[in-house]
């Protein structure tokens, strides 16, 4: 924080970066991109540890990330462009800028929706059950969102209404929303920081609830949606960035999205708790996973042809041994008879 003089009083404020881009030679290094990348790395790390703890294989989450990341980025951009198409299309606009992801503009709902499609495809290919995988990933995803919000700080975007609170955010006038002007020294609600802290709080609740109640069948993911949307609703209402759907029945479109998703996630949580109490016993579909792989290996070593070959019981083994002993005794007797 920095100290500024307002009306003769000393007040605290949060400065914005003078630049969100640095250059490594001729290569631009963007704070927004670094925030997104760091968030993805942390999400994979947390998801991998949780997946292994649930009985999954090491490396499964990384394999699924190959599908989820590109699907999620495309979905995030599509959602943003669809809900703010006026920024890119129409008279005087440049449609090519719809592809300029580094300038900001990724909708979390599009990222979650298409990212889940990517996870589903990857999970099907690896014989992984979708719901336990989503439950394993959810806490890491909310942390990734928290880290990614710092990209808005680097870009000086998506901040809130003016405020005189000690943690008000300084914004350069050239980054004010179109058509708005404010007196010199105005500071704004740091909505990126609010969402960062809120998301970390949701992460803590998810981890605690999962350990305490052994949540399964997609209920961690549902709790994630409820927790995030509960905070996103009031944070979104603080923002003053220009959006096309800023007044839908008196609320911004993303506030309505948060309300609908919260209700849907809560309904699923209740339904799932009644229909599937407890947690899945196996996170892989039949015929997949470490147990199936070990079974194949052991079958080859022990001479088992397939699963239909009945396992030999202890009684059968004893009977076979006795039969072998009798046969050996008879053979020995025959040999002795021939010698005599």
ABEGO torsion letter per residue (X at the ends): XBBBBBGGBBBBBBBBBABABBBBEABBBBAAAAAAAAAAAAAAAAAAAAAAAAGBBBGAAAAAAAAAAAAAAAAAAAAAAAAAAAAABEBGBBAAAAABAAAEGBBAAAAAAAAAAAAAAAAAAAGBBAAAAAAAAAAAAAAAAAAAAAAAAAAGBGBBBBBABAABBBBBAAABBBGBBBBBGBBBBBAAAAAAAAAAAAAAAAAAAAAAAGBBGGAAAAAAAAAAAAAAAAAAAABABBBABABBGGBBAAAAAAAAAAAAAAAAAAAAAAABBEBBABABBBGBEAAAAAAAAAAAAAGBABAABBBBBAAAAAAAAAAAAAAAAAAAAAAAAAAX
